[in-house]
């Protein structure tokens, strides 16, 4: 039976490790799962944007979801991303995630052509009706916004739509969604505006920074949940802000940058990303790791 996703918690938005030859690296995937759980993540998300799902064949995506679920071994809930332009493909992936033992599926809107509210509504409700699993709407995937009215109508039409990840840097949008659809659990999805999103009503996060700093994020969520807003802000400013800046600038390199840090930490074996992504320069890597050293992530 699917488990509830914990609130006031960090859900690590996992990278997908590859070998130097661009093959899936199951050993490193398992090592990464163990690392984020040991350092405080209370949930994991596989095959989000950070997980490079867009570079994988369908069979590889199934292999990743099965590997992550097996590696987690019931320790925390697992959410699986089922991003696809084709609604039928997203349905197939959602059913495979259900079969593999996922606790939730995360559904981005269609990416390429049909960006209307009507198309988004049809996509979300069709996927939700195809599986007896909780569903998380992913607002902001590839910068594509899902309007609050659309989120509300989908949640009304599909009772298993239980969660929403709000990944645009718009704290006011978080407050708007929480007020309009109070029964949805809102997770912050933008690393930069994490604290603002929590203040606006988000009750946890699903962000890439949890790959390397789950411990700090766990402490931040605990502080915020206890009402210590100043403490949460201080944790972000003192422990996380430099990491967010160093890994997210330029934004096009953020996946490669997280993999470089994880490789330097010995968590994964290679920082390889698949084309069309490319590795960062030697100078960028040097600067990145110097920043990590400065904030005691090493």
C-alpha positions as CSV (number, residue, x, y, z in Angstrom):
1,X,0.0,0.0,0.0
2,X,1.3,3.5,-0.9
3,X,2.4,5.6,2.0
4,X,1.8,9.2,2.7
5,X,4.6,11.6,1.9
6,X,6.0,13.1,5.1
7,X,5.6,16.8,5.6
8,X,8.0,19.3,7.1
9,X,10.6,17.1,5.4
10,X,13.1,17.1,2.5
11,X,12.4,14.8,-0.4
12,X,15.7,14.3,-2.3
13,X,15.3,15.0,-6.0
14,X,17.9,12.4,-7.1
15,X,20.4,12.7,-9.9
16,X,20.8,9.6,-12.0
17,X,24.4,8.4,-12.0
18,X,25.9,7.2,-15.3
19,X,29.2,5.5,-16.0
20,X,31.9,7.2,-18.1
21,X,30.5,5.3,-21.0
22,X,27.0,6.9,-20.4
23,X,25.4,3.6,-19.2
24,X,23.2,3.5,-16.1
25,X,25.3,3.0,-12.9
26,X,23.2,1.0,-10.5
27,X,25.9,0.7,-7.9
28,X,26.2,4.5,-7.7
29,X,22.4,4.9,-7.7
30,X,22.2,2.6,-4.6
31,X,25.1,4.5,-3.0
32,X,23.3,7.8,-3.6
33,X,20.1,6.5,-2.0
34,X,22.0,5.3,1.0
35,X,23.8,8.7,1.3
36,X,20.7,10.9,1.2
37,X,18.8,8.7,3.6
38,X,21.7,8.6,6.0
39,X,22.0,12.4,6.0
40,X,18.3,13.1,6.6
41,X,16.1,12.8,3.6
42,X,12.7,11.6,4.5
43,X,11.6,10.8,1.0
44,X,13.2,10.5,-2.5
45,X,12.1,11.5,-5.9
46,X,13.4,9.6,-8.9
47,X,13.3,10.6,-12.5
48,X,12.5,14.3,-12.0
49,X,14.3,16.9,-14.2
50,X,17.3,16.5,-12.0
51,X,17.3,12.8,-12.8
52,X,17.8,13.4,-16.5
53,X,14.7,11.4,-17.5
54,X,14.6,13.2,-20.8
55,X,17.8,11.4,-21.9
56,X,16.5,7.9,-21.2
57,X,14.8,5.2,-23.1
58,X,11.5,3.9,-21.5
59,X,13.2,0.6,-20.4
60,X,16.0,2.6,-18.7
61,X,13.4,4.7,-16.8
62,X,11.8,1.5,-15.6
63,X,15.3,0.2,-14.5
64,X,15.9,3.4,-12.6
65,X,12.6,3.3,-10.8
66,X,13.1,-0.4,-9.9
67,X,16.6,0.2,-8.7
68,X,15.7,3.2,-6.5
69,X,12.7,1.4,-5.0
70,X,14.8,-1.7,-4.3
71,X,17.6,0.4,-2.8
72,X,15.2,2.4,-0.5
73,X,13.8,-0.9,0.7
74,X,10.8,0.6,2.4
75,X,12.8,3.1,4.5
76,X,11.0,6.2,3.1
77,X,8.3,6.8,0.5
78,X,9.4,6.9,-3.1
79,X,8.0,9.3,-5.7
80,X,8.6,8.6,-9.4
81,X,8.5,11.2,-12.1
82,X,6.5,10.2,-15.2
83,X,7.2,13.2,-17.4
84,X,6.2,12.7,-21.1
85,X,4.7,14.7,-23.9
86,X,2.4,11.9,-24.8
87,X,-0.3,11.3,-22.2
88,X,-0.3,7.6,-23.2
89,X,3.4,7.4,-22.4
90,X,2.9,9.1,-19.0
91,X,0.1,6.6,-18.2
92,X,2.3,3.7,-19.1
93,X,5.1,5.0,-16.9
94,X,2.7,5.6,-14.1
95,X,1.5,2.1,-14.2
96,X,5.0,0.7,-14.3
97,X,5.9,2.9,-11.3
98,X,2.8,1.4,-9.5
99,X,3.9,-2.1,-10.4
100,X,7.5,-1.4,-9.1
101,X,6.2,-0.3,-5.8
102,X,6.2,3.5,-5.9
103,X,4.3,5.5,-3.3
104,X,3.5,8.5,-5.5
105,X,3.9,9.6,-9.1
106,X,4.9,13.1,-10.1
107,X,3.3,14.4,-13.3
108,X,4.7,17.4,-15.1
109,X,2.6,19.1,-17.8
110,X,3.2,18.2,-21.4
111,X,6.4,19.9,-22.5
112,X,6.4,20.6,-26.2
113,X,3.1,21.5,-27.9
114,X,-0.1,21.5,-25.8
115,X,0.5,24.1,-23.1
116,X,-3.1,25.2,-22.8
117,X,-5.0,24.8,-19.5
118,X,-7.4,22.4,-21.2
119,X,-4.6,20.2,-22.4
120,X,-2.9,20.3,-19.0
121,X,-6.1,19.4,-17.3
122,X,-6.7,16.4,-19.6
123,X,-3.1,15.2,-19.2
124,X,-3.2,15.3,-15.4
125,X,-6.6,13.8,-15.0
126,X,-6.0,11.0,-17.5
127,X,-2.8,9.9,-15.7
128,X,-4.4,10.2,-12.3
129,X,-7.4,8.1,-13.3
130,X,-5.1,5.4,-14.7
131,X,-3.4,4.5,-11.4
132,X,-4.5,3.9,-7.8
133,X,-1.6,5.9,-6.5
134,X,-1.3,9.4,-5.0
135,X,-0.3,11.9,-7.7
136,X,1.8,15.0,-7.4
137,X,1.3,17.8,-9.9
138,X,4.6,19.3,-11.0
139,X,4.2,23.0,-11.6
140,X,7.1,24.7,-13.2
141,X,8.8,21.8,-15.0
142,X,11.0,23.3,-17.8
143,X,9.6,26.7,-16.7
144,X,6.0,25.7,-17.8
145,X,3.5,27.1,-15.4
146,X,0.2,25.4,-14.4
147,X,-2.3,28.0,-13.4
148,X,-3.8,27.9,-10.0
149,X,-7.3,27.4,-11.5
150,X,-6.0,24.4,-13.4
151,X,-4.4,22.9,-10.3
152,X,-7.7,23.4,-8.4
153,X,-9.9,21.9,-11.2
154,X,-7.6,18.8,-11.5
155,X,-7.6,18.3,-7.7
156,X,-11.4,18.5,-7.7
157,X,-11.7,16.0,-10.6
158,X,-9.2,13.5,-9.4
159,X,-9.2,12.7,-5.7
160,X,-5.9,10.9,-5.8
161,X,-4.1,14.2,-6.8
162,X,-2.8,14.8,-3.3
163,X,0.4,16.8,-3.7
164,X,1.8,19.7,-5.8
165,X,5.4,20.6,-6.3
166,X,5.7,24.3,-7.0
167,X,9.1,24.8,-8.8
168,X,8.8,28.4,-10.1
169,X,10.4,31.1,-8.0
170,X,7.0,32.6,-7.1
171,X,6.3,32.5,-3.4
172,X,3.1,34.4,-4.0
173,X,1.9,31.5,-6.2
174,X,2.6,29.1,-3.3
175,X,0.3,31.2,-1.1
176,X,-2.3,31.4,-3.8
177,X,-2.4,27.6,-4.3
178,X,-2.5,26.8,-0.6
179,X,-5.4,29.2,-0.1
180,X,-7.3,28.0,-3.2
181,X,-6.7,24.2,-2.7
182,X,-6.0,23.7,1.0
183,X,-6.3,19.9,0.9
184,X,-3.3,19.7,-1.5
185,X,0.0,19.2,0.2
186,X,2.4,21.8,-1.3
187,X,6.1,21.2,-1.6
188,X,8.7,23.8,-2.4
189,X,10.4,23.0,-5.6
190,X,12.7,26.0,-6.2
191,X,16.0,25.9,-4.3
192,X,16.5,29.7,-4.3
193,X,13.2,30.6,-2.8
194,X,12.9,27.7,-0.4
195,X,12.4,29.8,2.8
196,X,10.0,32.2,1.1
197,X,8.0,29.2,-0.2
198,X,7.8,27.7,3.3
199,X,6.7,31.0,4.8
200,X,4.0,31.1,2.1
201,X,2.6,27.7,3.1
202,X,4.7,25.0,1.6
203,X,5.2,22.1,4.1
204,X,8.3,20.5,2.8
205,X,10.6,20.4,-0.3
206,X,11.5,18.4,-3.3
207,X,14.7,20.1,-4.5
208,X,18.1,19.1,-6.0
209,X,20.2,20.5,-3.1
210,X,19.0,17.5,-1.0
211,X,21.4,15.4,-3.1
212,X,24.3,16.8,-1.1
213,X,22.8,18.7,1.9
214,X,19.9,16.6,3.2
215,X,21.1,17.1,6.7
216,X,21.0,20.9,6.6
217,X,17.6,20.8,4.8
218,X,16.2,18.4,7.4
219,X,17.3,20.8,10.2
220,X,15.8,23.8,8.3
221,X,12.4,22.0,7.9
222,X,12.4,21.1,11.6
223,X,13.2,24.7,12.6
224,X,10.4,26.0,10.4
225,X,7.9,23.4,11.6
226,X,8.6,24.4,15.2
227,X,7.9,28.1,14.4
228,X,11.6,29.1,14.5
229,X,11.5,31.2,11.3
230,X,14.6,33.1,12.1
231,X,16.5,29.8,12.7
232,X,15.3,28.4,9.3
233,X,16.4,31.6,7.6
234,X,19.8,31.5,9.3
235,X,20.3,27.9,8.3
236,X,19.6,28.8,4.7
237,X,21.8,31.8,4.7
238,X,24.7,30.2,6.5
239,X,24.6,26.7,5.1
240,X,22.7,26.5,1.9
241,X,22.7,29.8,0.0
242,X,26.3,29.4,-1.2
243,X,25.6,25.9,-2.4
244,X,22.4,27.0,-4.3
245,X,24.3,29.8,-6.0
246,X,27.3,27.6,-6.9
247,X,25.3,24.7,-8.2
248,X,22.6,26.7,-10.0
249,X,24.6,29.3,-11.9
250,X,24.4,28.9,-14.9
251,X,21.1,27.0,-14.5
252,X,21.9,24.8,-17.6
253,X,24.8,23.2,-15.7
254,X,23.0,22.4,-12.4
255,X,22.8,18.6,-13.0
256,X,26.4,18.3,-13.9
257,X,27.4,20.5,-11.0
258,X,25.6,18.3,-8.5
259,X,27.2,15.2,-10.0
260,X,30.7,16.8,-9.7
261,X,30.1,17.4,-6.0
262,X,28.8,13.9,-5.4
263,X,31.7,12.4,-7.3
264,X,34.2,14.5,-5.2
265,X,32.4,13.2,-2.0
266,X,32.8,9.6,-3.2
267,X,29.1,9.0,-3.3
268,X,28.9,8.3,-7.1
269,X,31.7,7.1,-9.4
270,X,31.3,9.5,-12.3
271,X,30.0,13.0,-13.0
272,X,28.9,12.0,-16.5
273,X,25.8,13.6,-17.9
274,X,24.2,12.5,-21.1
275,X,24.0,14.8,-24.2
276,X,22.5,17.3,-24.9
277,X,23.9,18.1,-21.4
278,X,27.7,18.6,-21.2
279,X,30.3,18.5,-18.4
280,X,31.4,21.7,-16.7
281,X,34.9,23.1,-17.4
282,X,37.9,22.3,-15.2
283,X,37.9,25.9,-13.9
284,X,34.2,25.7,-13.0
285,X,34.8,22.5,-11.2
286,X,37.6,24.0,-9.2
287,X,35.5,27.0,-8.2
288,X,32.5,24.7,-7.3
289,X,34.5,22.4,-5.1
290,X,36.2,25.4,-3.4
291,X,32.8,26.7,-2.5
292,X,31.8,23.3,-1.2
293,X,34.9,23.2,1.0
294,X,34.1,26.6,2.3
295,X,30.7,25.5,3.5
296,X,32.1,22.2,4.9
297,X,30.5,20.0,2.2
298,X,33.5,17.8,1.4
